[in-house]
Amino acid sequence: MEAIRTTLKTLPVRPGVYRMQDARGDVLYVGKARALRNRVANYTQVDRLPKRLQRMVSQTRSMTIVTTNSEAEALLLEAQLIKRFRPPYNVLLRDDKSFPFILLREDHAFPRVQKHRGARKYKGRYYGPFASAGSVTRTINALQKLFLLRSCTDSFFANRSRPCLLYQIRRCSAPCVGRIDDAGYAELVKDAQDFLGGKSTAVQKKLGQAMQAASEALDFEQAAVLRDRLKALTFIQGSQAINADGLGDADIFALAAKGGAMCIQAFFIRGGQNWGHRSFFPVHTAEVSEDEVLASFMAQFYEEVPPPKLILSDRAPAECELMAQALGERLGAKVRIEVPQRGARTRLIQQAQRNAVEALDRRLAETTTQARVLDEMVERFGLDGVPDRIEIYDNSHIQGTNALGAMVVAGPEGFRKNAYRKFNIRNPDTTPGDDFAMMREVFERRFGRAAREDPDRDGGEWPDLVLIDGGKGQLSAARAILEDMGIEDVCMIGVAKGPDRNAGREVFHMPDGREITFPLNHPVLFYLQRLRDEAHRFAIGAHRQKRSKAITVSSLDEVPGIGPSRKKALLMHFGTAKAVKSAALEDLQKAPGVSKAVAQQVYDYFHG
């Protein structure tokens, strides 16, 4: 309370964002206000606060204040800070994945259609968001059938001398080898833009007329191609889960609450087409009203995704007008938030509501089943309680090369993918292929950092249970590593494959020497297998990425002053990095784009 009162003395009566921080400086809560002084003053009246905020005030030791020009700007900044700090007293949109988009590139004479995530660094048109990578893939496949647009990379495109398989199966027009000219391909791109922009009826009419003309001209082969494209278009139109004709660009939201949990169902409509739907389960919603949860969800959701001009919802979010104003500033155009009361839009809301309720029921059923499995696991292994954080470790390498360790994290709610970590094995004293030495390096880095950053173990980053992929020897080695670090109270279990390495006959080794097995098809066995298999999958995937990256590494990468363009020029001129290394100074100077100074630098590096 004293920290809040001290901050209150200097607060202005203007819009802004405030952050509550604990004794370690970690952010507890982020809030926005139309008048900072008035809003923060409310926290000094503790008796009027709900229990959740009373706990927050009791932990607050400092505050950070940022003033803004308007309340709408404060709302946008609040969402940005919540996404960054993930405070424990804010409602959180627990979805760390970025949404996929379709990108129609415009930086090439023959634009490419591709899936895209992340920052918009390429020149082109972005269409989305799509609910999942699967929905993007299906749409791109449809675009290939419909408009025969290329999906290959520029380097693949530049090196073709004959059409690839996609041309043979009528999914590309083969501009790489001149089977279509610039004007013809530009026409296909224009049709694709019209389709993605909601003008599918016009595209359908155009294809029908072209097919009729080809048929009348007795060009039956071309007529068959156009017929197949029309079939693809009809299939897409018929596969829409909801009828959104005339809606243009819109998002549809519906909220369901039950058993202390909430689900928000979202449908993404772009150009009158349904681009998928997704269920969201926000956390930290206790003692928070449904309209406030919806408002917090929308602010965080549109922090990553450009808002459409129309948002339909089954209820108005808190401060609805302010939300619409803030999203309008984000979009650069007016945004309307509507709660339909009648007509076709009401039926869309009802469908979203039904999906929200069904998704929440499935979630609660899964949670109940998961809780029973965890309770039985606690009983069989003799644990102190249900573990909130389980860490699973695995190593991956090929005869010691590109070695790394992987850590996967799970909790009662499932896998926590934002907490996964990979550890590149970089200790020169580690013998290639020595799994025990690799595990030592991983544990020393993982638990050494935890001991430094969270010695009191109150930050939620220490595991309640550690699973080691291996038998009695690996478990003993792991315990010895932690004991050398002065850590003796971390619960560990070794997971050893059974006879003949058969899945389902695993043996679980306990620190006290006990060996526990489960009958085939036992729920606890399935759960532990899932944890181990996820660690194995993550470790192998990270290893493959590292190996692929190592394949593309060149000795030219280490030469000071040699960037990607000069490296490419040298390789194009000499063919290989080995040839560059053995080239004479005079030959280096003849390479295009390489000055005498750079040639001297490269020569000195390899011959100095």
C-alpha positions as CSV (number, residue, x, y, z in Angstrom):
1,M,0.0,0.0,0.0
2,E,2.8,2.4,0.8
3,A,4.3,1.9,-2.7
4,I,1.0,2.7,-4.3
5,R,0.5,5.8,-2.1
6,T,4.0,7.0,-2.9
7,T,3.3,6.7,-6.7
8,L,-0.1,8.3,-6.3
9,K,1.5,11.6,-5.2
10,T,3.0,12.3,-8.6
11,L,0.3,10.9,-10.9
12,P,-1.3,13.2,-13.4
13,V,-5.1,13.2,-14.2
14,R,-4.6,12.0,-17.8
15,P,-4.7,8.7,-19.7
16,G,-2.1,6.1,-19.4
17,V,-1.0,2.6,-18.4
18,Y,0.3,1.5,-15.0
19,R,2.2,-1.7,-14.0
20,M,2.2,-3.2,-10.5
21,Q,5.5,-5.0,-9.7
22,D,6.6,-7.3,-6.8
23,A,9.8,-7.3,-4.7
24,R,11.8,-8.9,-7.6
25,G,10.5,-6.4,-10.2
26,D,8.2,-9.0,-11.9
27,V,5.0,-7.5,-13.3
28,L,1.9,-8.5,-11.3
29,Y,-0.7,-6.5,-13.2
30,V,-1.1,-4.1,-16.1
31,G,-4.0,-1.7,-16.3
32,K,-5.1,1.3,-18.3
33,A,-6.9,4.4,-17.2
34,R,-8.7,7.5,-18.5
35,A,-7.3,9.4,-15.5
36,L,-4.3,7.7,-13.9
37,R,-4.6,9.4,-10.5
38,N,-8.3,8.4,-10.0
39,R,-7.8,4.9,-11.2
40,V,-4.7,4.1,-9.0
41,A,-6.4,5.8,-6.0
42,N,-9.0,3.0,-6.1
43,Y,-6.3,0.5,-5.0
44,T,-5.8,2.3,-1.7
45,Q,-9.4,1.4,-0.7
46,V,-8.5,-2.3,-0.1
47,D,-11.8,-3.3,1.5
48,R,-13.7,-2.5,-1.7
49,L,-11.4,-4.6,-3.9
50,P,-12.2,-8.2,-4.8
51,K,-10.0,-10.9,-3.1
52,R,-7.9,-11.3,-6.3
53,L,-6.9,-7.6,-6.3
54,Q,-6.3,-7.6,-2.6
55,R,-3.7,-10.3,-3.0
56,M,-2.2,-8.3,-5.8
57,V,-1.9,-5.1,-3.7
58,S,-0.3,-7.1,-0.9
59,Q,2.5,-8.2,-3.2
60,T,3.0,-4.8,-4.9
61,R,6.3,-3.1,-4.0
62,S,6.7,-0.6,-6.9
63,M,4.8,0.8,-9.9
64,T,5.7,1.9,-13.4
65,I,3.7,4.6,-15.1
66,V,3.4,5.4,-18.9
67,T,1.2,8.3,-20.0
68,T,-0.6,8.3,-23.3
69,N,-2.4,10.8,-25.5
70,S,-5.8,9.1,-25.3
71,E,-7.6,6.3,-23.5
72,A,-7.7,4.3,-26.8
73,E,-4.0,4.5,-27.1
74,A,-3.7,3.4,-23.5
75,L,-5.9,0.4,-24.3
76,L,-3.6,-0.7,-27.1
77,L,-0.5,-0.2,-25.0
78,E,-2.1,-2.2,-22.2
79,A,-2.7,-5.2,-24.5
80,Q,0.9,-5.0,-25.8
81,L,2.3,-5.0,-22.3
82,I,0.1,-7.9,-21.2
83,K,1.3,-10.0,-24.2
84,R,4.9,-9.1,-23.3
85,F,4.9,-9.6,-19.5
86,R,2.0,-12.2,-19.1
87,P,1.1,-10.9,-15.6
88,P,-0.5,-13.4,-13.2
89,Y,-3.4,-11.0,-12.2
90,N,-4.5,-10.1,-15.8
91,V,-6.8,-12.2,-18.0
92,L,-4.5,-13.9,-20.4
93,L,-5.1,-15.1,-23.9
94,R,-3.2,-18.4,-23.6
95,D,-2.2,-18.9,-27.2
96,D,1.4,-18.3,-28.1
97,K,1.1,-19.3,-31.8
98,S,1.0,-16.6,-34.4
99,F,-1.9,-17.0,-36.9
100,P,-1.1,-18.2,-40.4
101,F,-1.8,-16.0,-43.5
102,I,-1.7,-16.6,-47.2
103,L,0.9,-14.3,-48.9
104,L,0.6,-13.5,-52.6
105,R,4.1,-12.1,-53.3
106,E,4.5,-9.0,-55.5
107,D,8.3,-8.8,-55.7
108,H,8.6,-11.1,-58.7
109,A,7.5,-11.0,-62.3
110,F,5.5,-14.2,-61.6
111,P,4.1,-13.8,-58.0
112,R,4.2,-16.8,-55.7
113,V,1.5,-17.9,-53.4
114,Q,2.6,-19.2,-50.0
115,K,1.8,-19.7,-46.3
116,H,3.2,-17.0,-44.0
117,R,3.6,-16.5,-40.3
118,G,5.2,-13.6,-38.4
119,A,6.3,-10.2,-39.4
120,R,5.2,-8.8,-42.8
121,K,8.6,-8.3,-44.3
122,Y,7.8,-9.3,-47.8
123,K,6.1,-7.1,-50.4
124,G,2.7,-8.5,-51.4
125,R,-0.9,-9.0,-50.3
126,Y,-1.6,-10.8,-47.1
127,Y,-4.9,-12.7,-46.7
128,G,-6.0,-14.0,-43.3
129,P,-6.0,-14.8,-40.5
130,F,-6.7,-18.5,-40.9
131,A,-7.7,-20.6,-38.0
132,S,-5.0,-23.2,-38.5
133,A,-2.1,-24.3,-40.8
134,G,-4.4,-27.0,-42.2
135,S,-7.0,-24.5,-43.4
136,V,-4.2,-22.5,-45.1
137,T,-2.8,-25.6,-46.8
138,R,-6.3,-26.5,-48.1
139,T,-6.9,-23.0,-49.4
140,I,-3.5,-22.9,-51.1
141,N,-4.2,-26.3,-52.7
142,A,-7.5,-24.9,-54.0
143,L,-5.7,-21.9,-55.3
144,Q,-3.3,-24.1,-57.2
145,K,-6.1,-26.1,-58.8
146,L,-8.1,-23.0,-59.5
147,F,-5.5,-20.5,-60.7
148,L,-2.4,-22.6,-61.4
149,L,-0.2,-20.2,-59.4
150,R,3.4,-21.2,-58.6
151,S,4.3,-22.1,-55.0
152,C,8.0,-22.8,-55.5
153,T,10.9,-20.7,-54.2
154,D,12.6,-18.2,-56.4
155,S,15.8,-20.3,-56.5
156,F,13.9,-23.4,-57.6
157,F,12.0,-21.3,-60.2
158,A,15.2,-19.8,-61.6
159,N,16.9,-23.2,-62.2
160,R,14.1,-25.0,-64.0
161,S,14.7,-26.3,-67.5
162,R,11.5,-28.3,-67.8
163,P,8.1,-28.2,-66.0
164,C,7.9,-29.9,-62.5
165,L,5.3,-32.4,-61.3
166,L,2.8,-29.7,-60.3
167,Y,2.5,-28.8,-64.0
168,Q,1.9,-32.4,-64.9
169,I,-1.0,-32.7,-62.4
170,R,-2.4,-29.3,-63.4
171,R,-1.6,-27.4,-60.3
172,C,0.8,-24.9,-61.9
173,S,1.0,-23.0,-65.2
174,A,4.8,-23.5,-65.4
175,P,5.8,-19.9,-65.9
176,C,9.4,-21.0,-65.1
177,V,9.8,-22.5,-68.5
178,G,7.6,-20.1,-70.5
179,R,4.4,-22.3,-70.7
180,I,2.5,-19.0,-69.9
181,D,3.5,-15.4,-70.7
182,D,3.5,-12.4,-68.3
183,A,0.1,-11.2,-69.3
184,G,-1.5,-14.6,-69.0
185,Y,0.0,-15.2,-65.5
186,A,-1.0,-11.7,-64.5
187,E,-4.6,-12.5,-65.4
188,L,-4.4,-15.6,-63.1
189,V,-3.1,-13.5,-60.3
190,K,-5.9,-11.0,-60.7
191,D,-8.5,-13.8,-60.6
192,A,-6.9,-15.2,-57.4
193,Q,-7.0,-11.7,-55.8
194,D,-10.6,-11.4,-56.7
195,F,-11.4,-14.8,-55.3
196,L,-9.6,-14.1,-52.0
197,G,-11.2,-10.7,-51.9
198,G,-14.7,-12.2,-51.9
199,K,-15.5,-12.0,-55.7
200,S,-15.8,-15.8,-56.2
201,T,-19.1,-15.4,-58.1
202,A,-17.4,-13.2,-60.7
203,V,-14.5,-15.7,-61.0
204,Q,-17.0,-18.6,-61.4
205,K,-18.8,-16.8,-64.2
206,K,-15.6,-15.9,-66.0
207,L,-14.4,-19.6,-65.8
208,G,-17.8,-20.8,-67.1
209,Q,-17.7,-18.4,-70.1
210,A,-14.1,-19.4,-70.9
211,M,-15.1,-23.1,-70.7
212,Q,-18.0,-22.6,-73.0
213,A,-15.9,-20.7,-75.5
214,A,-13.2,-23.4,-75.5
215,S,-15.9,-26.1,-76.1
216,E,-17.4,-24.2,-79.0
217,A,-13.9,-23.8,-80.5
218,L,-13.5,-27.6,-80.2
219,D,-10.6,-27.1,-77.9
220,F,-11.7,-29.9,-75.6
221,E,-8.4,-30.2,-73.7
222,Q,-8.6,-26.6,-72.6
223,A,-12.3,-27.0,-71.8
224,A,-11.4,-30.0,-69.6
225,V,-8.8,-27.9,-67.7
226,L,-11.4,-25.1,-67.1
227,R,-14.0,-27.7,-66.1
228,D,-11.6,-29.1,-63.4
229,R,-10.9,-25.5,-62.1
230,L,-14.7,-24.9,-61.9
231,K,-15.1,-28.1,-59.9
232,A,-12.4,-26.9,-57.5
233,L,-14.2,-23.6,-57.0
234,T,-17.6,-25.3,-56.5
235,F,-16.0,-27.6,-53.9
236,I,-14.6,-24.7,-51.9
237,Q,-17.9,-22.9,-52.0
238,G,-19.7,-26.0,-50.8
239,S,-17.3,-26.8,-48.0
240,Q,-17.9,-23.6,-46.1
241,A,-19.1,-24.5,-42.6
242,I,-21.3,-21.4,-42.4
243,N,-23.0,-19.2,-44.9
244,A,-21.4,-15.8,-44.7
245,D,-22.5,-14.4,-48.0
246,G,-22.7,-10.6,-48.0
247,L,-20.7,-10.3,-44.7
248,G,-17.5,-9.2,-46.3
249,D,-14.6,-9.2,-43.8
250,A,-15.8,-10.0,-40.2
251,D,-14.9,-11.8,-37.1
252,I,-17.5,-13.6,-35.0
253,F,-17.1,-14.2,-31.3
254,A,-19.2,-16.1,-28.7
255,L,-18.3,-16.8,-25.0
256,A,-19.3,-19.8,-22.9
257,A,-18.7,-20.1,-19.2
258,K,-19.1,-23.3,-17.0
259,G,-17.4,-24.8,-14.0
260,G,-15.1,-21.9,-13.4
261,A,-13.8,-22.0,-17.0
262,M,-14.5,-19.9,-20.1
263,C,-14.2,-20.5,-23.8
264,I,-14.3,-18.0,-26.6
265,Q,-15.2,-19.3,-30.0
266,A,-13.9,-17.3,-33.0
267,F,-14.9,-17.6,-36.7
268,F,-12.8,-15.7,-39.3
269,I,-14.8,-14.5,-42.3
270,R,-12.9,-12.8,-45.1
271,G,-14.4,-11.9,-48.4
272,G,-17.6,-13.6,-47.4
273,Q,-15.7,-16.9,-47.0
274,N,-15.2,-18.8,-43.8
275,W,-11.5,-19.2,-43.2
276,G,-11.9,-21.4,-40.1
277,H,-12.6,-21.2,-36.4
278,R,-10.7,-21.7,-33.2
279,S,-11.5,-22.1,-29.6
280,F,-9.7,-20.0,-27.0
281,F,-9.5,-20.7,-23.2
282,P,-8.4,-17.5,-21.4
283,V,-6.8,-18.0,-18.0
284,H,-6.9,-15.9,-14.8
285,T,-10.6,-15.3,-15.2
286,A,-11.7,-15.9,-11.6
287,E,-13.7,-13.0,-10.2
288,V,-13.7,-11.3,-13.6
289,S,-17.0,-10.5,-15.4
290,E,-17.6,-12.1,-18.7
291,D,-17.7,-8.7,-20.6
292,E,-14.3,-7.8,-19.1
293,V,-12.9,-11.2,-20.1
294,L,-14.2,-10.6,-23.7
295,A,-12.7,-7.1,-23.8
296,S,-9.3,-8.3,-22.6
297,F,-9.4,-11.1,-25.1
298,M,-10.2,-8.8,-28.0
299,A,-7.5,-6.3,-27.1
300,Q,-4.8,-9.1,-26.9
301,F,-6.1,-11.0,-29.9
302,Y,-5.9,-7.9,-32.2
303,E,-2.5,-7.1,-30.9
304,E,-1.2,-9.7,-33.4
305,V,-4.0,-9.8,-36.0
306,P,-5.3,-6.8,-38.0
307,P,-8.9,-6.3,-37.0
308,P,-11.7,-6.4,-39.7
309,K,-14.1,-3.5,-40.1
310,L,-16.9,-5.6,-38.6
311,I,-16.9,-7.6,-35.4
312,L,-20.0,-9.6,-34.4
313,S,-20.3,-10.8,-30.8
314,D,-22.9,-12.6,-28.7
315,R,-22.4,-9.8,-26.0
316,A,-20.9,-6.4,-25.9
317,P,-17.4,-6.3,-24.4
318,A,-16.7,-3.9,-21.5
319,E,-16.2,-0.4,-22.8
320,C,-17.4,-1.4,-26.2
321,E,-17.2,2.1,-27.8
322,L,-13.6,2.6,-26.5
323,M,-12.7,-0.9,-27.9
324,A,-14.1,0.0,-31.3
325,Q,-12.2,3.3,-31.3
326,A,-8.9,1.7,-30.3
327,L,-9.3,-1.1,-33.0
328,G,-10.2,1.6,-35.5
329,E,-6.9,3.4,-34.7
330,R,-5.1,0.1,-35.1
331,L,-6.7,-0.6,-38.5
332,G,-6.7,2.9,-39.8
333,A,-10.4,2.7,-40.6
334,K,-13.7,2.6,-38.7
335,V,-14.4,-0.6,-36.8
336,R,-17.9,-1.6,-35.7
337,I,-18.7,-4.0,-32.9
338,E,-22.2,-5.3,-33.2
339,V,-24.4,-7.7,-31.1
340,P,-27.0,-9.0,-33.6
341,Q,-30.6,-9.3,-32.4
342,R,-32.3,-10.7,-35.5
343,G,-31.8,-12.0,-39.0
344,A,-29.1,-14.1,-40.6
345,R,-26.3,-12.6,-38.4
346,T,-28.2,-13.9,-35.3
347,R,-27.9,-17.4,-36.8
348,L,-24.2,-17.0,-37.2
349,I,-23.9,-15.9,-33.5
350,Q,-26.0,-18.9,-32.4
351,Q,-23.7,-21.3,-34.4
352,A,-20.7,-19.7,-32.7
353,Q,-22.4,-20.0,-29.3
354,R,-23.1,-23.7,-29.9
355,N,-19.5,-24.3,-30.9
356,A,-18.3,-22.5,-27.8
357,V,-20.4,-24.6,-25.4
358,E,-19.4,-27.9,-27.1
359,A,-15.7,-26.9,-27.0
360,L,-15.9,-26.0,-23.3
361,D,-17.7,-29.3,-22.5
362,R,-14.9,-31.2,-24.3
363,R,-12.3,-29.2,-22.4
364,L,-13.9,-29.9,-19.0
365,A,-14.3,-33.6,-19.8
366,E,-10.6,-33.8,-20.8
367,T,-9.6,-31.9,-17.7
368,T,-11.6,-34.3,-15.5
369,T,-10.0,-37.3,-17.1
370,Q,-6.5,-35.7,-16.9
371,A,-7.1,-35.0,-13.2
372,R,-7.9,-38.7,-12.5
373,V,-4.8,-39.8,-14.3
374,L,-2.6,-37.4,-12.4
375,D,-4.1,-38.4,-9.1
376,E,-3.4,-42.1,-9.8
377,M,0.1,-41.2,-10.9
378,V,0.7,-39.4,-7.6
379,E,-0.6,-42.5,-5.7
380,R,1.5,-45.1,-7.7
381,F,4.7,-43.1,-7.5
382,G,4.2,-41.8,-3.9
383,L,4.6,-38.1,-4.9
384,D,3.8,-35.3,-2.5
385,G,1.0,-34.0,-4.7
386,V,-0.1,-33.4,-8.2
387,P,2.9,-31.8,-10.0
388,D,2.2,-28.4,-11.5
389,R,5.3,-28.5,-13.6
390,I,6.8,-31.6,-15.2
391,E,10.0,-31.4,-17.1
392,I,11.1,-34.2,-19.5
393,Y,14.7,-34.3,-20.9
394,D,16.1,-36.0,-24.0
395,N,19.3,-35.8,-26.1
396,S,19.7,-36.1,-29.8
397,H,22.8,-36.5,-32.0
398,I,24.2,-38.6,-34.8
399,Q,27.5,-40.2,-33.6
400,G,28.1,-37.1,-31.5
401,T,27.6,-34.5,-34.3
402,N,25.1,-31.6,-34.0
403,A,24.4,-32.7,-30.4
404,L,21.8,-31.0,-28.3
405,G,19.6,-31.6,-25.3
406,A,15.9,-30.8,-25.2
407,M,13.5,-29.9,-22.3
408,V,9.8,-30.3,-22.7
409,V,7.4,-28.9,-20.0
410,A,3.9,-30.1,-19.1
411,G,1.4,-29.3,-16.5
412,P,-2.2,-30.3,-15.5
413,E,-3.5,-28.3,-18.4
414,G,-1.3,-30.0,-21.0
415,F,2.0,-29.2,-22.7
416,R,3.5,-25.7,-22.2
417,K,5.2,-25.2,-25.5
418,N,6.3,-21.6,-24.7
419,A,8.5,-23.2,-21.9
420,Y,10.3,-25.7,-24.2
421,R,14.1,-25.2,-24.3
422,K,16.9,-26.7,-26.4
423,F,20.5,-26.7,-25.2
424,N,23.3,-26.8,-27.8
425,I,26.1,-29.0,-26.5
426,R,29.1,-26.6,-26.7
427,N,31.5,-27.8,-23.9
428,P,34.8,-28.8,-25.7
429,D,35.4,-31.4,-22.9
430,T,32.2,-33.3,-23.7
431,T,33.1,-36.5,-25.6
432,P,31.0,-36.8,-28.8
433,G,28.2,-39.3,-28.2
434,D,28.6,-39.3,-24.4
435,D,25.0,-39.0,-23.2
436,F,26.0,-38.7,-19.5
437,A,28.3,-35.8,-20.2
438,M,25.6,-34.2,-22.4
439,M,23.1,-34.5,-19.6
440,R,25.5,-33.0,-17.1
441,E,25.9,-29.9,-19.4
442,V,22.2,-29.6,-19.8
443,F,21.4,-29.9,-16.1
444,E,24.2,-27.5,-15.1
445,R,22.9,-24.8,-17.4
446,R,19.2,-25.4,-16.6
447,F,19.4,-25.7,-12.8
448,G,22.3,-23.4,-12.4
449,R,20.3,-20.6,-14.0
450,A,17.2,-21.5,-11.9
451,A,19.3,-21.3,-8.8
452,R,20.7,-17.9,-9.7
453,E,17.4,-16.3,-10.9
454,D,14.9,-17.9,-8.5
455,P,16.7,-19.2,-5.4
456,D,13.5,-19.0,-3.3
457,R,11.6,-21.2,-5.9
458,D,8.5,-19.0,-5.8
459,G,8.5,-18.0,-9.5
460,G,7.0,-21.2,-10.8
461,E,10.1,-22.1,-12.8
462,W,11.3,-25.0,-10.7
463,P,10.0,-28.5,-11.7
464,D,7.9,-30.6,-9.3
465,L,8.8,-33.7,-11.2
466,V,11.6,-34.5,-13.7
467,L,11.4,-37.4,-16.1
468,I,14.7,-38.8,-17.5
469,D,14.7,-40.8,-20.7
470,G,16.8,-43.8,-19.5
471,G,17.2,-46.4,-16.9
472,K,18.8,-46.8,-13.5
473,G,22.2,-45.5,-14.7
474,Q,20.9,-42.3,-16.2
475,L,18.7,-41.6,-13.1
476,S,21.7,-42.1,-10.8
477,A,23.9,-39.8,-13.0
478,A,21.2,-37.1,-13.1
479,R,20.9,-37.2,-9.3
480,A,24.6,-37.0,-8.8
481,I,24.8,-34.0,-11.1
482,L,22.2,-32.1,-9.1
483,E,23.8,-33.1,-5.8
484,D,27.1,-31.7,-7.0
485,M,25.3,-28.4,-7.5
486,G,23.8,-28.6,-4.0
487,I,20.3,-29.5,-5.2
488,E,18.9,-32.6,-3.6
489,D,15.2,-32.2,-3.4
490,V,14.1,-32.4,-7.0
491,C,11.8,-35.4,-7.6
492,M,13.2,-37.5,-10.5
493,I,12.0,-40.6,-12.3
494,G,13.8,-42.6,-15.0
495,V,11.8,-44.0,-17.9
496,A,13.5,-47.1,-19.4
497,K,12.3,-49.0,-22.4
498,G,11.1,-52.5,-21.7
499,P,12.4,-55.8,-23.0
500,D,13.2,-55.6,-26.7
501,R,12.5,-51.9,-26.4
502,N,8.8,-52.5,-26.7
503,A,6.5,-49.5,-26.1
504,G,4.0,-50.5,-23.4
505,R,6.5,-52.5,-21.3
506,E,8.4,-49.5,-19.9
507,V,10.0,-49.7,-16.5
508,F,10.0,-46.6,-14.2
509,H,12.9,-46.3,-11.9
510,M,12.5,-44.4,-8.6
511,P,15.2,-42.7,-6.6
512,D,14.8,-45.2,-3.8
513,G,15.5,-48.1,-6.1
514,R,11.9,-49.2,-6.7
515,E,11.0,-50.3,-10.2
516,I,7.4,-49.7,-11.2
517,T,5.6,-51.1,-14.2
518,F,2.0,-50.7,-15.5
519,P,-0.3,-53.1,-17.3
520,L,-0.8,-52.6,-21.0
521,N,-3.4,-49.9,-21.9
522,H,-3.1,-48.3,-18.4
523,P,-4.0,-44.6,-18.5
524,V,-1.0,-43.5,-16.5
525,L,1.3,-45.4,-18.8
526,F,-0.3,-43.7,-21.9
527,Y,0.2,-40.3,-20.2
528,L,3.9,-40.9,-19.4
529,Q,4.5,-42.3,-22.9
530,R,3.0,-39.1,-24.3
531,L,5.4,-37.0,-22.2
532,R,8.4,-39.0,-23.2
533,D,7.4,-39.1,-26.9
534,E,6.9,-35.4,-27.0
535,A,10.4,-34.8,-25.6
536,H,11.8,-37.2,-28.2
537,R,9.9,-35.5,-31.0
538,F,11.1,-32.0,-29.9
539,A,14.7,-33.2,-29.5
540,I,14.8,-34.8,-33.0
541,G,13.2,-31.8,-34.6
542,A,15.7,-29.4,-33.1
543,H,18.5,-31.7,-34.1
544,R,17.3,-31.8,-37.7
545,Q,17.1,-28.1,-37.8
546,K,20.6,-27.8,-36.5
547,R,21.9,-30.4,-38.9
548,S,20.2,-28.6,-41.9
549,K,21.7,-25.3,-40.9
550,A,25.1,-26.9,-40.6
551,I,24.9,-28.2,-44.1
552,T,24.5,-24.7,-45.5
553,V,27.4,-23.3,-43.5
554,S,30.3,-22.2,-45.6
555,S,33.9,-21.4,-44.7
556,L,33.2,-18.0,-46.3
557,D,30.8,-17.2,-43.5
558,E,33.8,-16.7,-41.2
559,V,35.6,-14.2,-43.4
560,P,35.3,-10.6,-42.0
561,G,33.5,-8.2,-44.3
562,I,31.9,-10.9,-46.5
563,G,28.1,-10.5,-46.5
564,P,25.5,-12.7,-48.3
565,S,25.8,-10.8,-51.6
566,R,29.6,-11.1,-51.9
567,K,29.5,-14.6,-50.7
568,K,27.0,-15.4,-53.4
569,A,29.1,-13.6,-56.0
570,L,32.2,-15.6,-55.1
571,L,30.4,-18.9,-55.1
572,M,28.8,-18.2,-58.4
573,H,32.2,-17.3,-59.9
574,F,34.3,-20.1,-58.4
575,G,31.6,-22.8,-57.9
576,T,32.6,-23.9,-54.4
577,A,34.0,-22.5,-51.2
578,K,37.0,-24.8,-51.5
579,A,37.8,-23.2,-54.9
580,V,37.6,-19.7,-53.4
581,K,40.0,-20.8,-50.6
582,S,42.6,-22.0,-53.1
583,A,42.2,-19.1,-55.6
584,A,45.0,-16.7,-56.4
585,L,44.7,-13.0,-55.5
586,E,44.4,-12.1,-59.2
587,D,41.6,-14.5,-59.7
588,L,39.7,-13.2,-56.7
589,Q,39.9,-9.7,-58.0
590,K,38.2,-10.8,-61.3
591,A,35.1,-12.0,-59.4
592,P,32.1,-9.7,-60.1
593,G,31.2,-7.4,-57.3
594,V,34.5,-8.0,-55.4
595,S,36.8,-5.0,-55.1
596,K,40.6,-5.3,-54.8
597,A,40.4,-4.5,-51.1
598,V,37.8,-7.3,-50.5
599,A,39.8,-9.7,-52.6
600,Q,42.9,-9.0,-50.5
601,Q,40.9,-9.5,-47.4
602,V,39.7,-12.9,-48.5
603,Y,43.1,-13.9,-49.7
604,D,44.8,-12.9,-46.4
605,Y,42.2,-14.7,-44.4
606,F,42.9,-18.1,-46.1
607,H,46.6,-17.6,-46.7
608,G,47.7,-15.3,-43.8
